[in-house]
Amino acid sequence: MEASLTQIKNEPDLVAPGWTLYSVRPESVEFWQGDKQRRHTRLVYLPSTGGPSSCCGLDSYPIHKY
């Protein structure tokens, strides 16, 4: 991220002036696995005790199956 910000400062025409940068930290991540008998599996990743701010990837999000 720091390298990208430095490049943007050095080359101001690289990014359109109207563009906005957003950084997103999920509170949870959810996937659904389909099943032919319509018994779908819901996979929910919730942050570990450190919370989303300590997230370095999905390893910090234990899986919960429903």
Contacts in CASP RR format, 6 or more apart in sequence:
PFRMAT RR
TARGET T0000
AUTHOR 0000-0000-0000
METHOD contacts of the structure
MODEL  1
MEASLTQIKNEPDLVAPGWTLYSVRPESVEFWQGDKQRRHTRLVYLPSTG
GPSSCCGLDSYPIHKY
7 14 0 8 1.000
8 14 0 8 1.000
8 15 0 8 1.000
25 52 0 8 1.000
25 53 0 8 1.000
25 55 0 8 1.000
26 52 0 8 1.000
26 55 0 8 1.000
27 46 0 8 1.000
27 47 0 8 1.000
27 52 0 8 1.000
28 44 0 8 1.000
28 45 0 8 1.000
28 46 0 8 1.000
28 47 0 8 1.000
28 61 0 8 1.000
29 44 0 8 1.000
29 45 0 8 1.000
29 58 0 8 1.000
29 61 0 8 1.000
30 42 0 8 1.000
30 43 0 8 1.000
30 44 0 8 1.000
30 45 0 8 1.000
31 42 0 8 1.000
31 43 0 8 1.000
32 40 0 8 1.000
32 41 0 8 1.000
32 42 0 8 1.000
32 43 0 8 1.000
33 40 0 8 1.000
33 41 0 8 1.000
33 43 0 8 1.000
34 40 0 8 1.000
34 41 0 8 1.000
35 41 0 8 1.000
41 65 0 8 1.000
41 66 0 8 1.000
42 65 0 8 1.000
42 66 0 8 1.000
43 63 0 8 1.000
43 64 0 8 1.000
43 65 0 8 1.000
44 63 0 8 1.000
44 64 0 8 1.000
44 65 0 8 1.000
44 66 0 8 1.000
45 58 0 8 1.000
45 61 0 8 1.000
45 62 0 8 1.000
45 63 0 8 1.000
45 64 0 8 1.000
46 61 0 8 1.000
46 62 0 8 1.000
46 64 0 8 1.000
47 54 0 8 1.000
47 55 0 8 1.000
47 60 0 8 1.000
47 61 0 8 1.000
48 54 0 8 1.000
48 60 0 8 1.000
48 61 0 8 1.000
48 62 0 8 1.000
50 60 0 8 1.000
51 60 0 8 1.000
54 60 0 8 1.000
55 61 0 8 1.000
END
